[in-house]
């Protein structure tokens, strides 16, 4: 008898998750660019310095399959 593969349901990302991912990416990019830890941390914590293509100003919780549910 074959074992059943365990699967888990993907938990949707929250706004805090999006912020943490973006902050980490900005910090790591600044460090790779040669900035010291303090300067890289300052850029990572200042959200106004992020380009709009990193963190969209729209709704990060939007799921494309949600709009089909309003077809009453």
CHARMM-style PDB file with segment names, atoms N, HN, CA, C and O in Angstrom:
ATOM      1  N   UNK     1       0.843  -1.185   0.000  1.00  0.00      PROA
ATOM      2  CA  UNK     1       0.000   0.000   0.000  1.00  0.00      PROA
ATOM      3  C   UNK     1       0.884   1.243   0.000  1.00  0.00      PROA
ATOM      4  O   UNK     1       1.819   1.356   0.792  1.00  0.00      PROA
ATOM      5  N   UNK     2       0.576   2.160  -0.892  1.00  0.00      PROA
ATOM      6  HN  UNK     2      -0.184   2.068  -1.535  1.00  0.00      PROA
ATOM      7  CA  UNK     2       1.362   3.385  -1.022  1.00  0.00      PROA
ATOM      8  C   UNK     2       0.990   4.377   0.077  1.00  0.00      PROA
ATOM      9  O   UNK     2      -0.175   4.503   0.457  1.00  0.00      PROA
ATOM     10  N   UNK     3       1.986   5.064   0.567  1.00  0.00      PROA
ATOM     11  HN  UNK     3       2.931   4.962   0.258  1.00  0.00      PROA
ATOM     12  CA  UNK     3       1.725   6.088   1.572  1.00  0.00      PROA
ATOM     13  C   UNK     3       1.088   7.303   0.906  1.00  0.00      PROA
ATOM     14  O   UNK     3       1.422   7.660  -0.223  1.00  0.00      PROA
ATOM     15  N   UNK     4       0.184   7.914   1.615  1.00  0.00      PROA
ATOM     16  HN  UNK     4      -0.087   7.624   2.533  1.00  0.00      PROA
ATOM     17  CA  UNK     4      -0.413   9.148   1.117  1.00  0.00      PROA
ATOM     18  C   UNK     4       0.547  10.299   1.378  1.00  0.00      PROA
ATOM     19  O   UNK     4       1.153  10.393   2.446  1.00  0.00      PROA
ATOM     20  N   UNK     5       0.672  11.153   0.406  1.00  0.00      PROA
ATOM     21  HN  UNK     5       0.180  11.076  -0.461  1.00  0.00      PROA
ATOM     22  CA  UNK     5       1.534  12.314   0.552  1.00  0.00      PROA
ATOM     23  C   UNK     5       0.816  13.373   1.380  1.00  0.00      PROA
ATOM     24  O   UNK     5      -0.343  13.700   1.126  1.00  0.00      PROA
ATOM     25  N   UNK     6       1.516  13.895   2.360  1.00  0.00      PROA
ATOM     26  HN  UNK     6       2.458  13.630   2.566  1.00  0.00      PROA
ATOM     27  CA  UNK     6       0.953  14.969   3.178  1.00  0.00      PROA
ATOM     28  C   UNK     6       0.978  16.267   2.409  1.00  0.00      PROA
ATOM     29  O   UNK     6       1.986  16.624   1.799  1.00  0.00      PROA
ATOM     30  N   UNK     7      -0.118  16.957   2.441  1.00  0.00      PROA
ATOM     31  HN  UNK     7      -0.936  16.667   2.937  1.00  0.00      PROA
ATOM     32  CA  UNK     7      -0.177  18.269   1.810  1.00  0.00      PROA
ATOM     33  C   UNK     7      -0.671  19.274   2.835  1.00  0.00      PROA
ATOM     34  O   UNK     7      -1.410  18.930   3.758  1.00  0.00      PROA
ATOM     35  N   UNK     8      -0.265  20.489   2.665  1.00  0.00      PROA
ATOM     36  HN  UNK     8       0.335  20.769   1.915  1.00  0.00      PROA
ATOM     37  CA  UNK     8      -0.732  21.557   3.534  1.00  0.00      PROA
ATOM     38  C   UNK     8      -1.366  22.629   2.688  1.00  0.00      PROA
ATOM     39  O   UNK     8      -1.006  22.820   1.526  1.00  0.00      PROA
ATOM     40  N   UNK     9      -2.299  23.318   3.268  1.00  0.00      PROA
ATOM     41  HN  UNK     9      -2.591  23.163   4.212  1.00  0.00      PROA
ATOM     42  CA  UNK     9      -2.966  24.401   2.575  1.00  0.00      PROA
ATOM     43  C   UNK     9      -2.077  25.644   2.658  1.00  0.00      PROA
ATOM     44  O   UNK     9      -1.578  25.982   3.732  1.00  0.00      PROA
ATOM     45  N   UNK    10      -1.882  26.315   1.537  1.00  0.00      PROA
ATOM     46  HN  UNK    10      -2.287  26.040   0.665  1.00  0.00      PROA
ATOM     47  CA  UNK    10      -1.069  27.532   1.538  1.00  0.00      PROA
ATOM     48  C   UNK    10      -1.812  28.640   2.274  1.00  0.00      PROA
ATOM     49  O   UNK    10      -2.959  28.960   1.962  1.00  0.00      PROA
ATOM     50  N   UNK    11      -1.140  29.207   3.242  1.00  0.00      PROA
ATOM     51  HN  UNK    11      -0.208  28.947   3.496  1.00  0.00      PROA
ATOM     52  CA  UNK    11      -1.702  30.319   3.994  1.00  0.00      PROA
ATOM     53  C   UNK    11      -1.431  31.596   3.196  1.00  0.00      PROA
ATOM     54  O   UNK    11      -0.290  31.834   2.800  1.00  0.00      PROA
ATOM     55  N   UNK    12      -2.452  32.422   2.953  1.00  0.00      PROA
ATOM     56  HN  UNK    12      -3.378  32.228   3.276  1.00  0.00      PROA
ATOM     57  CA  UNK    12      -2.205  33.646   2.189  1.00  0.00      PROA
ATOM     58  C   UNK    12      -1.291  34.603   2.954  1.00  0.00      PROA
ATOM     59  O   UNK    12      -1.330  34.674   4.182  1.00  0.00      PROA
ATOM     60  N   UNK    13      -0.481  35.325   2.213  1.00  0.00      PROA
ATOM     61  HN  UNK    13      -0.449  35.267   1.215  1.00  0.00      PROA
ATOM     62  CA  UNK    13       0.434  36.279   2.832  1.00  0.00      PROA
ATOM     63  C   UNK    13      -0.330  37.486   3.348  1.00  0.00      PROA
ATOM     64  O   UNK    13      -1.282  37.948   2.720  1.00  0.00      PROA
ATOM     65  N   UNK    14       0.095  37.987   4.492  1.00  0.00      PROA
ATOM     66  HN  UNK    14       0.869  37.612   5.002  1.00  0.00      PROA
ATOM     67  CA  UNK    14      -0.528  39.174   5.074  1.00  0.00      PROA
ATOM     68  C   UNK    14       0.266  40.415   4.679  1.00  0.00      PROA
ATOM     69  O   UNK    14       1.321  40.316   4.052  1.00  0.00      PROA
ATOM     70  N   UNK    15      -0.243  41.559   5.045  1.00  0.00      PROA
ATOM     71  HN  UNK    15      -1.100  41.639   5.554  1.00  0.00      PROA
ATOM     72  CA  UNK    15       0.477  42.808   4.763  1.00  0.00      PROA
ATOM     73  C   UNK    15       1.814  42.839   5.494  1.00  0.00      PROA
ATOM     74  O   UNK    15       2.799  43.358   4.970  1.00  0.00      PROA
ATOM     75  N   UNK    16       1.849  42.285   6.698  1.00  0.00      PROA
ATOM     76  HN  UNK    16       1.048  41.863   7.123  1.00  0.00      PROA
ATOM     77  CA  UNK    16       3.096  42.216   7.448  1.00  0.00      PROA
ATOM     78  C   UNK    16       4.114  41.334   6.729  1.00  0.00      PROA
ATOM     79  O   UNK    16       5.304  41.647   6.710  1.00  0.00      PROA
ATOM     80  N   UNK    17       3.648  40.234   6.139  1.00  0.00      PROA
ATOM     81  HN  UNK    17       2.681  39.980   6.155  1.00  0.00      PROA
ATOM     82  CA  UNK    17       4.540  39.363   5.364  1.00  0.00      PROA
ATOM     83  C   UNK    17       5.125  40.122   4.172  1.00  0.00      PROA
ATOM     84  O   UNK    17       6.325  40.040   3.908  1.00  0.00      PROA
ATOM     85  N   UNK    18       4.273  40.860   3.453  1.00  0.00      PROA
ATOM     86  HN  UNK    18       3.299  40.926   3.667  1.00  0.00      PROA
ATOM     87  CA  UNK    18       4.753  41.628   2.305  1.00  0.00      PROA
ATOM     88  C   UNK    18       5.782  42.667   2.739  1.00  0.00      PROA
ATOM     89  O   UNK    18       6.796  42.860   2.068  1.00  0.00      PROA
ATOM     90  N   UNK    19       5.521  43.332   3.859  1.00  0.00      PROA
ATOM     91  HN  UNK    19       4.698  43.175   4.404  1.00  0.00      PROA
ATOM     92  CA  UNK    19       6.467  44.344   4.355  1.00  0.00      PROA
ATOM     93  C   UNK    19       7.797  43.696   4.715  1.00  0.00      PROA
ATOM     94  O   UNK    19       8.856  44.209   4.351  1.00  0.00      PROA
ATOM     95  N   UNK    20       7.751  42.570   5.428  1.00  0.00      PROA
ATOM     96  HN  UNK    20       6.891  42.153   5.723  1.00  0.00      PROA
ATOM     97  CA  UNK    20       8.985  41.913   5.862  1.00  0.00      PROA
ATOM     98  C   UNK    20       9.802  41.417   4.673  1.00  0.00      PROA
ATOM     99  O   UNK    20      11.027  41.536   4.667  1.00  0.00      PROA
ATOM    100  N   UNK    21       9.135  40.866   3.678  1.00  0.00      PROA
ATOM    101  HN  UNK    21       8.140  40.769   3.683  1.00  0.00      PROA
ATOM    102  CA  UNK    21       9.834  40.393   2.484  1.00  0.00      PROA
ATOM    103  C   UNK    21      10.484  41.558   1.757  1.00  0.00      PROA
ATOM    104  O   UNK    21      11.643  41.469   1.351  1.00  0.00      PROA
ATOM    105  N   UNK    22       9.746  42.650   1.590  1.00  0.00      PROA
ATOM    106  HN  UNK    22       8.805  42.722   1.920  1.00  0.00      PROA
ATOM    107  CA  UNK    22      10.282  43.821   0.891  1.00  0.00      PROA
ATOM    108  C   UNK    22      11.447  44.433   1.664  1.00  0.00      PROA
ATOM    109  O   UNK    22      12.461  44.798   1.069  1.00  0.00      PROA
ATOM    110  N   UNK    23      11.311  44.546   2.984  1.00  0.00      PROA
ATOM    111  HN  UNK    23      10.488  44.250   3.467  1.00  0.00      PROA
ATOM    112  CA  UNK    23      12.397  45.123   3.798  1.00  0.00      PROA
ATOM    113  C   UNK    23      13.655  44.272   3.698  1.00  0.00      PROA
ATOM    114  O   UNK    23      14.761  44.802   3.592  1.00  0.00      PROA
ATOM    115  N   UNK    24      13.486  42.951   3.732  1.00  0.00      PROA
ATOM    116  HN  UNK    24      12.588  42.521   3.818  1.00  0.00      PROA
ATOM    117  CA  UNK    24      14.637  42.061   3.623  1.00  0.00      PROA
ATOM    118  C   UNK    24      15.297  42.190   2.252  1.00  0.00      PROA
ATOM    119  O   UNK    24      16.524  42.229   2.161  1.00  0.00      PROA
ATOM    120  N   UNK    25      14.510  42.256   1.201  1.00  0.00      PROA
ATOM    121  HN  UNK    25      13.513  42.225   1.275  1.00  0.00      PROA
ATOM    122  CA  UNK    25      15.072  42.381  -0.146  1.00  0.00      PROA
ATOM    123  C   UNK    25      15.830  43.701  -0.314  1.00  0.00      PROA
ATOM    124  O   UNK    25      16.906  43.729  -0.912  1.00  0.00      PROA
ATOM    125  N   UNK    26      15.272  44.786   0.210  1.00  0.00      PROA
ATOM    126  HN  UNK    26      14.398  44.763   0.695  1.00  0.00      PROA
ATOM    127  CA  UNK    26      15.952  46.087   0.115  1.00  0.00      PROA
ATOM    128  C   UNK    26      17.251  46.055   0.900  1.00  0.00      PROA
ATOM    129  O   UNK    26      18.282  46.521   0.414  1.00  0.00      PROA
ATOM    130  N   UNK    27      17.213  45.510   2.112  1.00  0.00      PROA
ATOM    131  HN  UNK    27      16.376  45.132   2.508  1.00  0.00      PROA
ATOM    132  CA  UNK    27      18.414  45.425   2.944  1.00  0.00      PROA
ATOM    133  C   UNK    27      19.504  44.606   2.247  1.00  0.00      PROA
ATOM    134  O   UNK    27      20.655  45.035   2.178  1.00  0.00      PROA
ATOM    135  N   UNK    28      19.144  43.437   1.735  1.00  0.00      PROA
ATOM    136  HN  UNK    28      18.209  43.088   1.792  1.00  0.00      PROA
ATOM    137  CA  UNK    28      20.138  42.572   1.093  1.00  0.00      PROA
ATOM    138  C   UNK    28      20.695  43.213  -0.182  1.00  0.00      PROA
ATOM    139  O   UNK    28      21.882  43.071  -0.474  1.00  0.00      PROA
ATOM    140  N   UNK    29      19.853  43.912  -0.938  1.00  0.00      PROA
ATOM    141  HN  UNK    29      18.888  44.027  -0.700  1.00  0.00      PROA
ATOM    142  CA  UNK    29      20.331  44.593  -2.146  1.00  0.00      PROA
ATOM    143  C   UNK    29      21.303  45.713  -1.786  1.00  0.00      PROA
ATOM    144  O   UNK    29      22.314  45.902  -2.463  1.00  0.00      PROA
ATOM    145  N   UNK    30      21.001  46.449  -0.730  1.00  0.00      PROA
ATOM    146  HN  UNK    30      20.181  46.295  -0.180  1.00  0.00      PROA
ATOM    147  CA  UNK    30      21.901  47.525  -0.297  1.00  0.00      PROA
ATOM    148  C   UNK    30      23.236  46.960   0.180  1.00  0.00      PROA
ATOM    149  O   UNK    30      24.289  47.530  -0.108  1.00  0.00      PROA
ATOM    150  N   UNK    31      23.201  45.861   0.896  1.00  0.00      PROA
ATOM    151  HN  UNK    31      22.347  45.398   1.129  1.00  0.00      PROA
ATOM    152  CA  UNK    31      24.447  45.240   1.360  1.00  0.00      PROA
ATOM    153  C   UNK    31      25.276  44.735   0.179  1.00  0.00      PROA
ATOM    154  O   UNK    31      26.497  44.888   0.168  1.00  0.00      PROA
ATOM    155  N   UNK    32      24.614  44.132  -0.818  1.00  0.00      PROA
ATOM    156  HN  UNK    32      23.621  44.008  -0.809  1.00  0.00      PROA
ATOM    157  CA  UNK    32      25.336  43.663  -2.012  1.00  0.00      PROA
ATOM    158  C   UNK    32      25.930  44.831  -2.785  1.00  0.00      PROA
ATOM    159  O   UNK    32      26.955  44.685  -3.452  1.00  0.00      PROA
ATOM    160  N   UNK    33      25.284  45.995  -2.694  1.00  0.00      PROA
ATOM    161  HN  UNK    33      24.451  46.113  -2.153  1.00  0.00      PROA
ATOM    162  CA  UNK    33      25.783  47.180  -3.384  1.00  0.00      PROA
ATOM    163  C   UNK    33      26.948  47.828  -2.641  1.00  0.00      PROA
ATOM    164  O   UNK    33      27.534  48.793  -3.134  1.00  0.00      PROA
ATOM    165  N   UNK    34      27.291  47.311  -1.462  1.00  0.00      PROA
ATOM    166  HN  UNK    34      26.816  46.528  -1.061  1.00  0.00      PROA
ATOM    167  CA  UNK    34      28.456  47.795  -0.749  1.00  0.00      PROA
ATOM    168  C   UNK    34      28.165  48.764   0.382  1.00  0.00      PROA
ATOM    169  O   UNK    34      29.093  49.344   0.945  1.00  0.00      PROA
ATOM    170  N   UNK    35      26.901  48.953   0.728  1.00  0.00      PROA
ATOM    171  HN  UNK    35      26.147  48.482   0.271  1.00  0.00      PROA
ATOM    172  CA  UNK    35      26.565  49.859   1.828  1.00  0.00      PROA
ATOM    173  C   UNK    35      26.871  49.188   3.155  1.00  0.00      PROA
ATOM    174  O   UNK    35      26.824  47.963   3.273  1.00  0.00      PROA
ATOM    175  N   UNK    36      27.189  50.017   4.167  1.00  0.00      PROA
ATOM    176  HN  UNK    36      27.226  51.012   4.071  1.00  0.00      PROA
ATOM    177  CA  UNK    36      27.408  49.456   5.496  1.00  0.00      PROA
ATOM    178  C   UNK    36      26.062  49.073   6.117  1.00  0.00      PROA
ATOM    179  O   UNK    36      25.012  49.425   5.579  1.00  0.00      PROA
ATOM    180  N   UNK    37      26.085  48.362   7.236  1.00  0.00      PROA
ATOM    181  HN  UNK    37      26.938  48.077   7.673  1.00  0.00      PROA
ATOM    182  CA  UNK    37      24.865  47.844   7.840  1.00  0.00      PROA
ATOM    183  C   UNK    37      23.886  48.942   8.234  1.00  0.00      PROA
ATOM    184  O   UNK    37      22.680  48.797   8.031  1.00  0.00      PROA
ATOM    185  N   UNK    38      24.380  50.018   8.787  1.00  0.00      PROA
ATOM    186  HN  UNK    38      25.359  50.136   8.952  1.00  0.00      PROA
ATOM    187  CA  UNK    38      23.511  51.111   9.229  1.00  0.00      PROA
ATOM    188  C   UNK    38      22.779  51.779   8.088  1.00  0.00      PROA
ATOM    189  O   UNK    38      21.579  52.036   8.181  1.00  0.00      PROA
ATOM    190  N   UNK    39      23.492  52.064   7.007  1.00  0.00      PROA
ATOM    191  HN  UNK    39      24.467  51.855   6.931  1.00  0.00      PROA
ATOM    192  CA  UNK    39      22.877  52.699   5.845  1.00  0.00      PROA
ATOM    193  C   UNK    39      21.867  51.763   5.194  1.00  0.00      PROA
ATOM    194  O   UNK    39      20.772  52.189   4.828  1.00  0.00      PROA
ATOM    195  N   UNK    40      22.229  50.487   5.048  1.00  0.00      PROA
ATOM    196  HN  UNK    40      23.119  50.141   5.346  1.00  0.00      PROA
ATOM    197  CA  UNK    40      21.317  49.507   4.449  1.00  0.00      PROA
ATOM    198  C   UNK    40      20.062  49.367   5.304  1.00  0.00      PROA
ATOM    199  O   UNK    40      18.961  49.274   4.762  1.00  0.00      PROA
ATOM    200  N   UNK    41      20.204  49.351   6.623  1.00  0.00      PROA
ATOM    201  HN  UNK    41      21.098  49.426   7.063  1.00  0.00      PROA
ATOM    202  CA  UNK    41      19.059  49.241   7.513  1.00  0.00      PROA
ATOM    203  C   UNK    41      18.167  50.482   7.419  1.00  0.00      PROA
ATOM    204  O   UNK    41      16.942  50.377   7.472  1.00  0.00      PROA
ATOM    205  N   UNK    42      18.791  51.659   7.280  1.00  0.00      PROA
ATOM    206  HN  UNK    42      19.787  51.744   7.237  1.00  0.00      PROA
ATOM    207  CA  UNK    42      18.006  52.887   7.136  1.00  0.00      PROA
ATOM    208  C   UNK    42      17.157  52.841   5.869  1.00  0.00      PROA
ATOM    209  O   UNK    42      15.986  53.220   5.899  1.00  0.00      PROA
ATOM    210  N   UNK    43      17.731  52.381   4.753  1.00  0.00      PROA
ATOM    211  HN  UNK    43      18.682  52.073   4.728  1.00  0.00      PROA
ATOM    212  CA  UNK    43      16.957  52.253   3.516  1.00  0.00      PROA
ATOM    213  C   UNK    43      15.851  51.212   3.672  1.00  0.00      PROA
ATOM    214  O   UNK    43      14.741  51.415   3.181  1.00  0.00      PROA
ATOM    215  N   UNK    44      16.137  50.113   4.341  1.00  0.00      PROA
ATOM    216  HN  UNK    44      17.039  49.948   4.739  1.00  0.00      PROA
ATOM    217  CA  UNK    44      15.145  49.045   4.492  1.00  0.00      PROA
ATOM    218  C   UNK    44      13.967  49.480   5.351  1.00  0.00      PROA
ATOM    219  O   UNK    44      12.834  49.068   5.100  1.00  0.00      PROA
ATOM    220  N   UNK    45      14.219  50.305   6.359  1.00  0.00      PROA
ATOM    221  HN  UNK    45      15.139  50.639   6.562  1.00  0.00      PROA
ATOM    222  CA  UNK    45      13.148  50.724   7.258  1.00  0.00      PROA
ATOM    223  C   UNK    45      12.354  51.913   6.736  1.00  0.00      PROA
ATOM    224  O   UNK    45      11.253  52.168   7.223  1.00  0.00      PROA
ATOM    225  N   UNK    46      12.881  52.649   5.759  1.00  0.00      PROA
ATOM    226  HN  UNK    46      13.776  52.442   5.364  1.00  0.00      PROA
ATOM    227  CA  UNK    46      12.199  53.809   5.209  1.00  0.00      PROA
ATOM    228  C   UNK    46      11.405  53.382   3.975  1.00  0.00      PROA
ATOM    229  O   UNK    46      11.950  53.324   2.873  1.00  0.00      PROA
ATOM    230  N   UNK    47      10.140  53.088   4.158  1.00  0.00      PROA
ATOM    231  HN  UNK    47       9.698  53.135   5.053  1.00  0.00      PROA
ATOM    232  CA  UNK    47       9.314  52.571   3.071  1.00  0.00      PROA
ATOM    233  C   UNK    47       9.161  53.582   1.935  1.00  0.00      PROA
ATOM    234  O   UNK    47       8.928  53.185   0.793  1.00  0.00      PROA
ATOM    235  N   UNK    48       9.283  54.858   2.217  1.00  0.00      PROA
ATOM    236  HN  UNK    48       9.472  55.181   3.144  1.00  0.00      PROA
ATOM    237  CA  UNK    48       9.131  55.859   1.153  1.00  0.00      PROA
ATOM    238  C   UNK    48      10.277  55.795   0.144  1.00  0.00      PROA
ATOM    239  O   UNK    48      10.169  56.350  -0.949  1.00  0.00      PROA
ATOM    240  N   UNK    49      11.379  55.121   0.506  1.00  0.00      PROA
ATOM    241  HN  UNK    49      11.466  54.670   1.394  1.00  0.00      PROA
ATOM    242  CA  UNK    49      12.494  55.000  -0.427  1.00  0.00      PROA
ATOM    243  C   UNK    49      12.339  53.802  -1.365  1.00  0.00      PROA
ATOM    244  O   UNK    49      13.131  53.644  -2.294  1.00  0.00      PROA
ATOM    245  N   UNK    50      11.319  52.945  -1.133  1.00  0.00      PROA
ATOM    246  HN  UNK    50      10.675  53.073  -0.378  1.00  0.00      PROA
ATOM    247  CA  UNK    50      11.105  51.774  -1.990  1.00  0.00      PROA
ATOM    248  C   UNK    50      10.524  52.206  -3.326  1.00  0.00      PROA
ATOM    249  O   UNK    50       9.649  53.070  -3.365  1.00  0.00      PROA
ATOM    250  N   UNK    51      10.993  51.623  -4.418  1.00  0.00      PROA
ATOM    251  HN  UNK    51      11.705  50.920  -4.386  1.00  0.00      PROA
ATOM    252  CA  UNK    51      10.327  51.862  -5.698  1.00  0.00      PROA
ATOM    253  C   UNK    51       8.931  51.237  -5.674  1.00  0.00      PROA
ATOM    254  O   UNK    51       8.699  50.271  -4.947  1.00  0.00      PROA
ATOM    255  N   UNK    52       8.000  51.784  -6.465  1.00  0.00      PROA
ATOM    256  HN  UNK    52       8.189  52.570  -7.055  1.00  0.00      PROA
ATOM    257  CA  UNK    52       6.630  51.286  -6.441  1.00  0.00      PROA
ATOM    258  C   UNK    52       6.497  49.866  -6.982  1.00  0.00      PROA
ATOM    259  O   UNK    52       5.486  49.211  -6.726  1.00  0.00      PROA
ATOM    260  N   UNK    53       7.479  49.376  -7.715  1.00  0.00      PROA
ATOM    261  HN  UNK    53       8.300  49.908  -7.923  1.00  0.00      PROA
ATOM    262  CA  UNK    53       7.378  48.017  -8.239  1.00  0.00      PROA
ATOM    263  C   UNK    53       7.795  46.974  -7.211  1.00  0.00      PROA
ATOM    264  O   UNK    53       7.608  45.781  -7.449  1.00  0.00      PROA
ATOM    265  N   UNK    54       8.357  47.388  -6.067  1.00  0.00      PROA
ATOM    266  HN  UNK    54       8.509  48.357  -5.873  1.00  0.00      PROA
ATOM    267  CA  UNK    54       8.670  46.425  -4.999  1.00  0.00      PROA
ATOM    268  C   UNK    54       7.430  46.182  -4.150  1.00  0.00      PROA
ATOM    269  O   UNK    54       7.019  45.037  -3.959  1.00  0.00      PROA
ATOM    270  N   UNK    55       6.841  47.242  -3.647  1.00  0.00      PROA
ATOM    271  HN  UNK    55       7.175  48.171  -3.802  1.00  0.00      PROA
ATOM    272  CA  UNK    55       5.623  47.131  -2.852  1.00  0.00      PROA
ATOM    273  C   UNK    55       4.570  47.979  -3.529  1.00  0.00      PROA
ATOM    274  O   UNK    55       4.648  49.207  -3.552  1.00  0.00      PROA
ATOM    275  N   UNK    56       3.578  47.289  -4.083  1.00  0.00      PROA
ATOM    276  HN  UNK    56       3.515  46.291  -4.064  1.00  0.00      PROA
ATOM    277  CA  UNK    56       2.497  47.974  -4.778  1.00  0.00      PROA
ATOM    278  C   UNK    56       1.628  48.720  -3.770  1.00  0.00      PROA
ATOM    279  O   UNK    56       1.378  48.217  -2.674  1.00  0.00      PROA
ATOM    280  N   UNK    57       1.173  49.903  -4.130  1.00  0.00      PROA
ATOM    281  HN  UNK    57       1.376  50.311  -5.020  1.00  0.00      PROA
ATOM    282  CA  UNK    57       0.320  50.676  -3.242  1.00  0.00      PROA
ATOM    283  C   UNK    57      -1.106  50.149  -3.216  1.00  0.00      PROA
ATOM    284  O   UNK    57      -1.918  50.587  -2.400  1.00  0.00      PROA
ATOM    285  N   UNK    58      -1.409  49.220  -4.095  1.00  0.00      PROA
ATOM    286  HN  UNK    58      -0.750  48.864  -4.758  1.00  0.00      PROA
ATOM    287  CA  UNK    58      -2.744  48.624  -4.137  1.00  0.00      PROA
ATOM    288  C   UNK    58      -2.955  47.656  -2.991  1.00  0.00      PROA
ATOM    289  O   UNK    58      -2.227  47.676  -1.999  1.00  0.00      PROA
ATOM    290  N   UNK    59      -3.951  46.817  -3.138  1.00  0.00      PROA
ATOM    291  HN  UNK    59      -4.543  46.800  -3.944  1.00  0.00      PROA
ATOM    292  CA  UNK    59      -4.307  45.867  -2.099  1.00  0.00      PROA
ATOM    293  C   UNK    59      -3.449  44.611  -2.229  1.00  0.00      PROA
ATOM    294  O   UNK    59      -3.614  43.872  -3.200  1.00  0.00      PROA
ATOM    295  N   UNK    60      -2.536  44.339  -1.287  1.00  0.00      PROA
ATOM    296  HN  UNK    60      -2.402  44.940  -0.499  1.00  0.00      PROA
ATOM    297  CA  UNK    60      -1.699  43.138  -1.392  1.00  0.00      PROA
ATOM    298  C   UNK    60      -2.474  41.864  -1.105  1.00  0.00      PROA
ATOM    299  O   UNK    60      -1.984  40.771  -1.390  1.00  0.00      PROA
ATOM    300  N   UNK    61      -3.684  41.982  -0.541  1.00  0.00      PROA
ATOM    301  HN  UNK    61      -4.081  42.870  -0.309  1.00  0.00      PROA
ATOM    302  CA  UNK    61      -4.483  40.815  -0.219  1.00  0.00      PROA
ATOM    303  C   UNK    61      -5.376  40.398  -1.389  1.00  0.00      PROA
ATOM    304  O   UNK    61      -6.115  39.420  -1.268  1.00  0.00      PROA
ATOM    305  N   UNK    62      -5.329  41.107  -2.511  1.00  0.00      PROA
ATOM    306  HN  UNK    62      -4.729  41.901  -2.609  1.00  0.00      PROA
ATOM    307  CA  UNK    62      -6.172  40.803  -3.666  1.00  0.00      PROA
ATOM    308  C   UNK    62      -5.810  39.443  -4.237  1.00  0.00      PROA
ATOM    309  O   UNK    62      -4.640  39.133  -4.463  1.00  0.00      PROA
ATOM    310  N   UNK    63      -6.835  38.644  -4.464  1.00  0.00      PROA
ATOM    311  HN  UNK    63      -7.785  38.896  -4.280  1.00  0.00      PROA
ATOM    312  CA  UNK    63      -6.648  37.354  -5.111  1.00  0.00      PROA
ATOM    313  C   UNK    63      -7.522  37.345  -6.358  1.00  0.00      PROA
ATOM    314  O   UNK    63      -8.711  37.649  -6.255  1.00  0.00      PROA
ATOM    315  N   UNK    64      -6.994  37.014  -7.518  1.00  0.00      PROA
ATOM    316  HN  UNK    64      -6.028  36.767  -7.601  1.00  0.00      PROA
ATOM    317  CA  UNK    64      -7.783  37.097  -8.745  1.00  0.00      PROA
ATOM    318  C   UNK    64      -9.034  36.235  -8.715  1.00  0.00      PROA
ATOM    319  O   UNK    64     -10.012  36.567  -9.385  1.00  0.00      PROA
ATOM    320  N   UNK    65      -9.039  35.150  -7.968  1.00  0.00      PROA
ATOM    321  HN  UNK    65      -8.244  34.881  -7.424  1.00  0.00      PROA
ATOM    322  CA  UNK    65     -10.213  34.280  -7.960  1.00  0.00      PROA
ATOM    323  C   UNK    65     -11.331  34.830  -7.090  1.00  0.00      PROA
ATOM    324  O   UNK    65     -12.438  34.292  -7.114  1.00  0.00      PROA
ATOM    325  N   UNK    66     -11.074  35.900  -6.309  1.00  0.00      PROA
ATOM    326  HN  UNK    66     -10.175  36.337  -6.289  1.00  0.00      PROA
ATOM    327  CA  UNK    66     -12.113  36.486  -5.466  1.00  0.00      PROA
ATOM    328  C   UNK    66     -13.164  37.239  -6.275  1.00  0.00      PROA
ATOM    329  O   UNK    66     -14.320  37.295  -5.857  1.00  0.00      PROA
ATOM    330  N   UNK    67     -12.812  37.803  -7.387  1.00  0.00      PROA
ATOM    331  HN  UNK    67     -11.872  37.757  -7.727  1.00  0.00      PROA
ATOM    332  CA  UNK    67     -13.777  38.619  -8.135  1.00  0.00      PROA
ATOM    333  C   UNK    67     -14.855  37.787  -8.801  1.00  0.00      PROA
ATOM    334  O   UNK    67     -15.898  38.334  -9.158  1.00  0.00      PROA
ATOM    335  N   UNK    68     -14.651  36.483  -8.985  1.00  0.00      PROA
ATOM    336  HN  UNK    68     -13.804  36.039  -8.695  1.00  0.00      PROA
ATOM    337  CA  UNK    68     -15.659  35.629  -9.598  1.00  0.00      PROA
ATOM    338  C   UNK    68     -16.802  35.300  -8.636  1.00  0.00      PROA
ATOM    339  O   UNK    68     -17.862  34.860  -9.083  1.00  0.00      PROA
ATOM    340  N   UNK    69     -16.621  35.497  -7.353  1.00  0.00      PROA
ATOM    341  HN  UNK    69     -15.760  35.854  -6.990  1.00  0.00      PROA
ATOM    342  CA  UNK    69     -17.628  35.146  -6.369  1.00  0.00      PROA
ATOM    343  C   UNK    69     -18.783  36.141  -6.326  1.00  0.00      PROA
ATOM    344  O   UNK    69     -19.804  35.849  -5.703  1.00  0.00      PROA
ATOM    345  N   UNK    70     -18.664  37.286  -6.952  1.00  0.00      PROA
ATOM    346  HN  UNK    70     -17.834  37.523  -7.458  1.00  0.00      PROA
ATOM    347  CA  UNK    70     -19.701  38.309  -6.916  1.00  0.00      PROA
ATOM    348  C   UNK    70     -20.697  38.173  -8.068  1.00  0.00      PROA
ATOM    349  O   UNK    70     -21.371  39.148  -8.400  1.00  0.00      PROA
ATOM    350  N   UNK    71     -20.809  37.022  -8.676  1.00  0.00      PROA
ATOM    351  HN  UNK    71     -20.262  36.229  -8.406  1.00  0.00      PROA
ATOM    352  CA  UNK    71     -21.685  36.830  -9.832  1.00  0.00      PROA
ATOM    353  C   UNK    71     -23.093  36.416  -9.441  1.00  0.00      PROA
ATOM    354  O   UNK    71     -23.694  35.585 -10.123  1.00  0.00      PROA
ATOM    355  N   UNK    72     -23.639  36.970  -8.363  1.00  0.00      PROA
ATOM    356  HN  UNK    72     -23.151  37.645  -7.809  1.00  0.00      PROA
ATOM    357  CA  UNK    72     -24.987  36.586  -7.906  1.00  0.00      PROA
ATOM    358  C   UNK    72     -26.049  37.048  -8.870  1.00  0.00      PROA
ATOM    359  OT1 UNK    72     -27.235  36.810  -8.642  1.00  0.00      PROA
TER     360      UNK     72
END
